[in-house]
Amino acid sequence: MSILRIQEWFDDIGVRPVMIAGPCSAESDVQIQKTADALSGPCRPSLFRAGIWKPRTRPGTFSGVGTKGLQWMIKVKERTGMRLTVEVASPRHVEACLKAGIDVIWLGARTVSNPFSVQEIAESLKGTDIPVLVKNPLNPDIDLWMGAIERINNAGISKLAAVHRGFSPFERTRYRNMPKWEIAIELRRRIKEISVLCDPSHIGGDVSVVPELAQKAMDLNMDGLMLEVHHDPLSALSDSRQQLLPENYCSLMRNLVIRCPKPEDPGFINQLEELRSQIDSVDHQLIELLSRRLEIIDLIGQYKYRNNVAILQMDRWLEILNTRLELAGLLGLDRDFTEKYLKLMHQESIRRQTEIMQKLEEKPGGSADKGPDN
């Protein structure tokens, strides 16, 4: 794919982190101008954002002011010089943004979750060069996220970036959306040219956790942040709990610790390489041990088959789970991490033993040829 990093989109967009800030929704001309004025000082973002059309879960809730909100946004640009970004969910929205002079558009999570909608938007973008931000889909499906980026890129858009806004949880968690940072990291591995920004407002769902999520994004070397900021969040018509006051946004900006993407100090690099060599050695040993463990699992599967014993032995599985978790605790390992590993290994053990029994059943003689242990 041919993709330009976000720092190359405009001459004055600035270095990492690229900041995008503004209210969740454009609610009135006064609200937009007051928020923009509060953001046009020292903490001025690279892009001013606001939702014009709001895809809502249920009818009857505030779904945006529509195209008249674009004129309020243009007034912001004329008064403050800030570039603008707006969410689109249909070719009609794209057409309205292009006509109004919006600088950047973004595709929201609900839109990205529907390949038909993304393809329609991609078709409407052909022949234009407007930059596009692509948020992750609602579900943790990296192929769906990549597919949306590819569809927009295939339409001739090279100014493309991804926005990590978290994934809808199946149960209540500390955050509104599960971060699942590993998916954003994997996207960067698969599409090396792509800039990835983070939306801590939507991940957190509450202003109390937005700063820590923003710092986490910086620690993971993300290219920027998209934050919701409102001059009076308590009166907001949507997502009031997750919108920062302008002064709190500025405080967050001042307190962000920006890590060095690539170390240059020779002494640091040498020490880092030594530690990485130790990691490589341990990893090789772990893989060899895992291979040996699975070889033993295969032998157990064959032994169970010859003795007509069921694959799942619940008492043994619970014994493994409890004793290993106890040992992990004594060694200072995280319980959730250890439990995930054990469950994953157990699933693989079940799969391999099932496969072994099926193959043995298919051999000439089948179950009648299990030998003297039967």
Contacts in CASP RR format, 6 or more apart in sequence:
PFRMAT RR
TARGET T0000
AUTHOR 0000-0000-0000
METHOD contacts of the structure
MODEL  1
MSILRIQEWFDDIGVRPVMIAGPCSAESDVQIQKTADALSGPCRPSLFRA
GIWKPRTRPGTFSGVGTKGLQWMIKVKERTGMRLTVEVASPRHVEACLKA
GIDVIWLGARTVSNPFSVQEIAESLKGTDIPVLVKNPLNPDIDLWMGAIE
RINNAGISKLAAVHRGFSPFERTRYRNMPKWEIAIELRRRIKEISVLCDP
SHIGGDVSVVPELAQKAMDLNMDGLMLEVHHDPLSALSDSRQQLLPENYC
SLMRNLVIRCPKPEDPGFINQLEELRSQIDSVDHQLIELLSRRLEIIDLI
GQYKYRNNVAILQMDRWLEILNTRLELAGLLGLDRDFTEKYLKLMHQESI
RRQTEIMQKLEEKPGGSADKGPDN
1 149 0 8 1.000
1 150 0 8 1.000
1 153 0 8 1.000
1 191 0 8 1.000
1 193 0 8 1.000
2 153 0 8 1.000
2 158 0 8 1.000
2 193 0 8 1.000
3 153 0 8 1.000
3 158 0 8 1.000
3 159 0 8 1.000
3 160 0 8 1.000
3 191 0 8 1.000
3 193 0 8 1.000
3 194 0 8 1.000
4 158 0 8 1.000
4 159 0 8 1.000
4 160 0 8 1.000
4 193 0 8 1.000
5 161 0 8 1.000
5 193 0 8 1.000
5 195 0 8 1.000
5 223 0 8 1.000
6 13 0 8 1.000
6 18 0 8 1.000
6 131 0 8 1.000
6 159 0 8 1.000
6 161 0 8 1.000
6 195 0 8 1.000
6 197 0 8 1.000
6 223 0 8 1.000
6 224 0 8 1.000
7 13 0 8 1.000
7 14 0 8 1.000
7 15 0 8 1.000
7 16 0 8 1.000
7 18 0 8 1.000
7 195 0 8 1.000
7 223 0 8 1.000
8 159 0 8 1.000
9 104 0 8 1.000
9 131 0 8 1.000
9 159 0 8 1.000
10 46 0 8 1.000
10 83 0 8 1.000
10 103 0 8 1.000
13 46 0 8 1.000
14 46 0 8 1.000
16 223 0 8 1.000
16 224 0 8 1.000
16 258 0 8 1.000
16 261 0 8 1.000
17 218 0 8 1.000
17 222 0 8 1.000
17 223 0 8 1.000
17 224 0 8 1.000
17 225 0 8 1.000
17 256 0 8 1.000
17 258 0 8 1.000
18 46 0 8 1.000
18 47 0 8 1.000
18 195 0 8 1.000
18 197 0 8 1.000
18 223 0 8 1.000
18 224 0 8 1.000
18 225 0 8 1.000
19 45 0 8 1.000
19 46 0 8 1.000
19 47 0 8 1.000
19 224 0 8 1.000
19 225 0 8 1.000
19 227 0 8 1.000
19 253 0 8 1.000
20 45 0 8 1.000
20 46 0 8 1.000
20 47 0 8 1.000
20 48 0 8 1.000
20 49 0 8 1.000
20 85 0 8 1.000
20 197 0 8 1.000
20 224 0 8 1.000
20 225 0 8 1.000
20 226 0 8 1.000
20 227 0 8 1.000
21 39 0 8 1.000
21 45 0 8 1.000
21 47 0 8 1.000
21 48 0 8 1.000
21 49 0 8 1.000
21 226 0 8 1.000
21 227 0 8 1.000
21 228 0 8 1.000
21 229 0 8 1.000
21 249 0 8 1.000
22 35 0 8 1.000
22 36 0 8 1.000
22 39 0 8 1.000
22 45 0 8 1.000
22 48 0 8 1.000
22 49 0 8 1.000
22 50 0 8 1.000
22 227 0 8 1.000
22 228 0 8 1.000
22 229 0 8 1.000
22 230 0 8 1.000
23 31 0 8 1.000
23 32 0 8 1.000
23 35 0 8 1.000
23 49 0 8 1.000
23 50 0 8 1.000
23 51 0 8 1.000
23 228 0 8 1.000
23 229 0 8 1.000
23 230 0 8 1.000
23 231 0 8 1.000
23 236 0 8 1.000
23 243 0 8 1.000
24 50 0 8 1.000
24 51 0 8 1.000
24 54 0 8 1.000
24 201 0 8 1.000
24 228 0 8 1.000
24 230 0 8 1.000
24 236 0 8 1.000
24 238 0 8 1.000
24 239 0 8 1.000
24 242 0 8 1.000
24 243 0 8 1.000
25 50 0 8 1.000
25 51 0 8 1.000
25 52 0 8 1.000
25 54 0 8 1.000
25 62 0 8 1.000
25 64 0 8 1.000
25 65 0 8 1.000
25 236 0 8 1.000
25 237 0 8 1.000
25 238 0 8 1.000
25 239 0 8 1.000
26 32 0 8 1.000
26 50 0 8 1.000
26 51 0 8 1.000
26 52 0 8 1.000
26 64 0 8 1.000
26 65 0 8 1.000
26 69 0 8 1.000
26 72 0 8 1.000
26 73 0 8 1.000
27 65 0 8 1.000
27 236 0 8 1.000
27 237 0 8 1.000
28 65 0 8 1.000
28 72 0 8 1.000
29 69 0 8 1.000
29 72 0 8 1.000
29 75 0 8 1.000
31 230 0 8 1.000
31 231 0 8 1.000
31 232 0 8 1.000
32 50 0 8 1.000
32 69 0 8 1.000
32 72 0 8 1.000
32 73 0 8 1.000
32 75 0 8 1.000
32 76 0 8 1.000
33 72 0 8 1.000
33 75 0 8 1.000
33 76 0 8 1.000
33 79 0 8 1.000
34 231 0 8 1.000
34 232 0 8 1.000
35 229 0 8 1.000
35 230 0 8 1.000
35 231 0 8 1.000
35 246 0 8 1.000
36 48 0 8 1.000
36 76 0 8 1.000
36 79 0 8 1.000
36 80 0 8 1.000
36 82 0 8 1.000
37 79 0 8 1.000
37 80 0 8 1.000
38 229 0 8 1.000
38 231 0 8 1.000
38 246 0 8 1.000
38 247 0 8 1.000
39 45 0 8 1.000
39 48 0 8 1.000
39 82 0 8 1.000
39 229 0 8 1.000
39 246 0 8 1.000
39 249 0 8 1.000
40 80 0 8 1.000
40 81 0 8 1.000
40 82 0 8 1.000
42 250 0 8 1.000
43 246 0 8 1.000
43 249 0 8 1.000
43 250 0 8 1.000
43 253 0 8 1.000
43 254 0 8 1.000
44 80 0 8 1.000
44 82 0 8 1.000
45 82 0 8 1.000
46 83 0 8 1.000
47 82 0 8 1.000
47 83 0 8 1.000
47 84 0 8 1.000
47 85 0 8 1.000
47 103 0 8 1.000
47 104 0 8 1.000
48 73 0 8 1.000
48 76 0 8 1.000
48 77 0 8 1.000
48 80 0 8 1.000
48 82 0 8 1.000
48 83 0 8 1.000
48 84 0 8 1.000
48 85 0 8 1.000
49 84 0 8 1.000
49 85 0 8 1.000
49 86 0 8 1.000
49 106 0 8 1.000
49 226 0 8 1.000
49 228 0 8 1.000
50 69 0 8 1.000
50 73 0 8 1.000
50 86 0 8 1.000
51 64 0 8 1.000
51 86 0 8 1.000
51 87 0 8 1.000
52 64 0 8 1.000
52 65 0 8 1.000
52 66 0 8 1.000
52 67 0 8 1.000
52 69 0 8 1.000
52 70 0 8 1.000
52 73 0 8 1.000
52 86 0 8 1.000
52 87 0 8 1.000
52 93 0 8 1.000
53 63 0 8 1.000
53 64 0 8 1.000
53 66 0 8 1.000
53 87 0 8 1.000
53 88 0 8 1.000
53 89 0 8 1.000
53 93 0 8 1.000
54 62 0 8 1.000
54 63 0 8 1.000
54 64 0 8 1.000
54 238 0 8 1.000
55 63 0 8 1.000
55 89 0 8 1.000
55 108 0 8 1.000
55 110 0 8 1.000
55 111 0 8 1.000
56 62 0 8 1.000
56 63 0 8 1.000
61 238 0 8 1.000
62 237 0 8 1.000
62 238 0 8 1.000
64 237 0 8 1.000
67 96 0 8 1.000
67 100 0 8 1.000
70 86 0 8 1.000
70 96 0 8 1.000
70 97 0 8 1.000
70 100 0 8 1.000
70 102 0 8 1.000
71 100 0 8 1.000
73 84 0 8 1.000
73 86 0 8 1.000
73 100 0 8 1.000
73 102 0 8 1.000
74 84 0 8 1.000
74 100 0 8 1.000
74 101 0 8 1.000
76 82 0 8 1.000
76 84 0 8 1.000
77 83 0 8 1.000
77 84 0 8 1.000
77 103 0 8 1.000
83 103 0 8 1.000
83 104 0 8 1.000
84 101 0 8 1.000
84 102 0 8 1.000
84 103 0 8 1.000
84 104 0 8 1.000
85 102 0 8 1.000
85 103 0 8 1.000
85 104 0 8 1.000
85 105 0 8 1.000
85 106 0 8 1.000
85 133 0 8 1.000
86 93 0 8 1.000
86 97 0 8 1.000
86 102 0 8 1.000
86 104 0 8 1.000
86 105 0 8 1.000
86 106 0 8 1.000
87 93 0 8 1.000
87 105 0 8 1.000
87 106 0 8 1.000
87 107 0 8 1.000
87 108 0 8 1.000
88 94 0 8 1.000
88 97 0 8 1.000
88 105 0 8 1.000
88 106 0 8 1.000
88 107 0 8 1.000
88 111 0 8 1.000
88 121 0 8 1.000
89 107 0 8 1.000
89 108 0 8 1.000
89 110 0 8 1.000
89 111 0 8 1.000
89 117 0 8 1.000
89 121 0 8 1.000
90 117 0 8 1.000
90 120 0 8 1.000
90 121 0 8 1.000
91 120 0 8 1.000
91 121 0 8 1.000
91 123 0 8 1.000
91 124 0 8 1.000
93 105 0 8 1.000
94 105 0 8 1.000
94 121 0 8 1.000
94 124 0 8 1.000
94 125 0 8 1.000
95 124 0 8 1.000
97 105 0 8 1.000
97 130 0 8 1.000
98 128 0 8 1.000
98 130 0 8 1.000
102 130 0 8 1.000
103 130 0 8 1.000
103 131 0 8 1.000
104 130 0 8 1.000
104 131 0 8 1.000
104 132 0 8 1.000
104 133 0 8 1.000
105 130 0 8 1.000
105 131 0 8 1.000
105 132 0 8 1.000
105 133 0 8 1.000
106 132 0 8 1.000
106 133 0 8 1.000
106 134 0 8 1.000
106 135 0 8 1.000
106 163 0 8 1.000
107 118 0 8 1.000
107 121 0 8 1.000
107 132 0 8 1.000
107 133 0 8 1.000
107 134 0 8 1.000
107 135 0 8 1.000
107 148 0 8 1.000
107 152 0 8 1.000
108 134 0 8 1.000
108 135 0 8 1.000
108 165 0 8 1.000
109 135 0 8 1.000
109 136 0 8 1.000
109 137 0 8 1.000
109 138 0 8 1.000
109 165 0 8 1.000
109 168 0 8 1.000
109 202 0 8 1.000
110 138 0 8 1.000
111 117 0 8 1.000
111 118 0 8 1.000
111 121 0 8 1.000
112 118 0 8 1.000
112 134 0 8 1.000
112 135 0 8 1.000
112 136 0 8 1.000
112 137 0 8 1.000
112 144 0 8 1.000
112 145 0 8 1.000
112 148 0 8 1.000
113 137 0 8 1.000
113 138 0 8 1.000
113 139 0 8 1.000
113 144 0 8 1.000
115 144 0 8 1.000
115 147 0 8 1.000
115 148 0 8 1.000
115 151 0 8 1.000
118 147 0 8 1.000
118 148 0 8 1.000
118 151 0 8 1.000
118 152 0 8 1.000
119 151 0 8 1.000
121 152 0 8 1.000
122 151 0 8 1.000
122 152 0 8 1.000
122 154 0 8 1.000
122 155 0 8 1.000
122 157 0 8 1.000
123 155 0 8 1.000
125 132 0 8 1.000
125 152 0 8 1.000
125 155 0 8 1.000
125 156 0 8 1.000
125 157 0 8 1.000
126 155 0 8 1.000
126 156 0 8 1.000
127 155 0 8 1.000
127 156 0 8 1.000
128 157 0 8 1.000
129 157 0 8 1.000
129 158 0 8 1.000
129 159 0 8 1.000
130 157 0 8 1.000
130 159 0 8 1.000
131 157 0 8 1.000
131 159 0 8 1.000
131 160 0 8 1.000
131 161 0 8 1.000
132 152 0 8 1.000
132 157 0 8 1.000
132 159 0 8 1.000
132 160 0 8 1.000
132 161 0 8 1.000
133 160 0 8 1.000
133 161 0 8 1.000
133 162 0 8 1.000
133 163 0 8 1.000
133 197 0 8 1.000
133 226 0 8 1.000
134 145 0 8 1.000
134 148 0 8 1.000
134 149 0 8 1.000
134 152 0 8 1.000
134 160 0 8 1.000
134 161 0 8 1.000
134 162 0 8 1.000
134 163 0 8 1.000
135 162 0 8 1.000
135 163 0 8 1.000
135 164 0 8 1.000
135 165 0 8 1.000
135 199 0 8 1.000
136 145 0 8 1.000
136 162 0 8 1.000
136 163 0 8 1.000
136 164 0 8 1.000
136 165 0 8 1.000
136 166 0 8 1.000
136 167 0 8 1.000
136 183 0 8 1.000
136 184 0 8 1.000
137 144 0 8 1.000
137 145 0 8 1.000
137 148 0 8 1.000
137 167 0 8 1.000
138 167 0 8 1.000
138 168 0 8 1.000
139 167 0 8 1.000
139 168 0 8 1.000
140 167 0 8 1.000
140 178 0 8 1.000
140 180 0 8 1.000
140 183 0 8 1.000
142 183 0 8 1.000
142 186 0 8 1.000
142 187 0 8 1.000
142 190 0 8 1.000
145 162 0 8 1.000
145 183 0 8 1.000
145 187 0 8 1.000
146 187 0 8 1.000
146 190 0 8 1.000
146 191 0 8 1.000
149 160 0 8 1.000
149 162 0 8 1.000
149 191 0 8 1.000
149 194 0 8 1.000
152 160 0 8 1.000
153 160 0 8 1.000
160 194 0 8 1.000
161 194 0 8 1.000
161 195 0 8 1.000
161 196 0 8 1.000
161 197 0 8 1.000
161 223 0 8 1.000
162 184 0 8 1.000
162 187 0 8 1.000
162 191 0 8 1.000
162 194 0 8 1.000
162 195 0 8 1.000
162 196 0 8 1.000
162 197 0 8 1.000
163 196 0 8 1.000
163 197 0 8 1.000
163 198 0 8 1.000
163 199 0 8 1.000
163 226 0 8 1.000
164 179 0 8 1.000
164 181 0 8 1.000
164 183 0 8 1.000
164 184 0 8 1.000
164 196 0 8 1.000
164 197 0 8 1.000
164 198 0 8 1.000
164 199 0 8 1.000
164 203 0 8 1.000
164 217 0 8 1.000
164 222 0 8 1.000
165 177 0 8 1.000
165 198 0 8 1.000
165 199 0 8 1.000
165 202 0 8 1.000
165 203 0 8 1.000
165 226 0 8 1.000
166 177 0 8 1.000
166 178 0 8 1.000
166 179 0 8 1.000
166 180 0 8 1.000
166 199 0 8 1.000
166 202 0 8 1.000
166 203 0 8 1.000
167 177 0 8 1.000
167 178 0 8 1.000
167 180 0 8 1.000
167 183 0 8 1.000
168 177 0 8 1.000
168 178 0 8 1.000
169 175 0 8 1.000
169 177 0 8 1.000
169 178 0 8 1.000
174 209 0 8 1.000
175 203 0 8 1.000
175 204 0 8 1.000
175 205 0 8 1.000
175 209 0 8 1.000
175 213 0 8 1.000
176 202 0 8 1.000
176 203 0 8 1.000
176 204 0 8 1.000
176 205 0 8 1.000
176 206 0 8 1.000
176 242 0 8 1.000
177 202 0 8 1.000
177 203 0 8 1.000
177 204 0 8 1.000
177 205 0 8 1.000
179 203 0 8 1.000
179 213 0 8 1.000
179 216 0 8 1.000
181 216 0 8 1.000
181 220 0 8 1.000
184 196 0 8 1.000
184 198 0 8 1.000
184 220 0 8 1.000
184 222 0 8 1.000
185 220 0 8 1.000
187 194 0 8 1.000
187 196 0 8 1.000
188 194 0 8 1.000
188 196 0 8 1.000
195 223 0 8 1.000
195 224 0 8 1.000
196 222 0 8 1.000
196 223 0 8 1.000
197 217 0 8 1.000
197 222 0 8 1.000
197 223 0 8 1.000
197 224 0 8 1.000
197 225 0 8 1.000
197 226 0 8 1.000
198 213 0 8 1.000
198 214 0 8 1.000
198 217 0 8 1.000
198 222 0 8 1.000
198 224 0 8 1.000
198 225 0 8 1.000
198 226 0 8 1.000
199 225 0 8 1.000
199 226 0 8 1.000
199 227 0 8 1.000
200 209 0 8 1.000
200 210 0 8 1.000
200 211 0 8 1.000
200 213 0 8 1.000
200 214 0 8 1.000
200 217 0 8 1.000
200 225 0 8 1.000
200 227 0 8 1.000
201 210 0 8 1.000
201 226 0 8 1.000
201 227 0 8 1.000
201 228 0 8 1.000
201 239 0 8 1.000
201 242 0 8 1.000
201 243 0 8 1.000
201 244 0 8 1.000
202 228 0 8 1.000
202 242 0 8 1.000
203 213 0 8 1.000
204 210 0 8 1.000
204 213 0 8 1.000
204 242 0 8 1.000
205 239 0 8 1.000
205 241 0 8 1.000
205 242 0 8 1.000
206 241 0 8 1.000
206 242 0 8 1.000
207 233 0 8 1.000
207 241 0 8 1.000
207 242 0 8 1.000
207 243 0 8 1.000
207 244 0 8 1.000
207 248 0 8 1.000
210 227 0 8 1.000
210 242 0 8 1.000
210 244 0 8 1.000
210 252 0 8 1.000
211 252 0 8 1.000
211 255 0 8 1.000
214 225 0 8 1.000
214 227 0 8 1.000
214 252 0 8 1.000
214 256 0 8 1.000
215 256 0 8 1.000
215 257 0 8 1.000
217 224 0 8 1.000
217 225 0 8 1.000
218 224 0 8 1.000
218 256 0 8 1.000
218 257 0 8 1.000
218 258 0 8 1.000
218 259 0 8 1.000
219 257 0 8 1.000
219 259 0 8 1.000
221 259 0 8 1.000
221 261 0 8 1.000
227 244 0 8 1.000
227 249 0 8 1.000
227 252 0 8 1.000
228 239 0 8 1.000
228 242 0 8 1.000
228 243 0 8 1.000
228 244 0 8 1.000
229 243 0 8 1.000
229 244 0 8 1.000
229 245 0 8 1.000
229 246 0 8 1.000
229 249 0 8 1.000
230 236 0 8 1.000
230 240 0 8 1.000
230 243 0 8 1.000
230 244 0 8 1.000
230 245 0 8 1.000
231 245 0 8 1.000
231 246 0 8 1.000
233 240 0 8 1.000
233 241 0 8 1.000
233 243 0 8 1.000
233 244 0 8 1.000
233 245 0 8 1.000
234 240 0 8 1.000
236 243 0 8 1.000
244 252 0 8 1.000
263 269 0 8 1.000
263 272 0 8 1.000
293 345 0 8 1.000
294 348 0 8 1.000
294 349 0 8 1.000
294 352 0 8 1.000
297 348 0 8 1.000
297 349 0 8 1.000
297 352 0 8 1.000
297 353 0 8 1.000
298 352 0 8 1.000
298 353 0 8 1.000
298 356 0 8 1.000
300 353 0 8 1.000
301 311 0 8 1.000
301 352 0 8 1.000
301 353 0 8 1.000
301 356 0 8 1.000
301 357 0 8 1.000
302 356 0 8 1.000
302 360 0 8 1.000
303 309 0 8 1.000
303 373 0 8 1.000
304 310 0 8 1.000
304 311 0 8 1.000
304 353 0 8 1.000
304 357 0 8 1.000
305 356 0 8 1.000
305 357 0 8 1.000
305 360 0 8 1.000
305 370 0 8 1.000
306 370 0 8 1.000
306 371 0 8 1.000
306 373 0 8 1.000
306 374 0 8 1.000
307 370 0 8 1.000
307 373 0 8 1.000
307 374 0 8 1.000
308 367 0 8 1.000
308 370 0 8 1.000
308 374 0 8 1.000
311 350 0 8 1.000
311 353 0 8 1.000
311 354 0 8 1.000
311 357 0 8 1.000
312 350 0 8 1.000
317 346 0 8 1.000
320 342 0 8 1.000
320 346 0 8 1.000
321 339 0 8 1.000
321 342 0 8 1.000
324 338 0 8 1.000
324 342 0 8 1.000
325 335 0 8 1.000
325 338 0 8 1.000
325 339 0 8 1.000
325 342 0 8 1.000
328 334 0 8 1.000
328 335 0 8 1.000
328 338 0 8 1.000
329 335 0 8 1.000
329 338 0 8 1.000
360 366 0 8 1.000
361 367 0 8 1.000
363 369 0 8 1.000
END
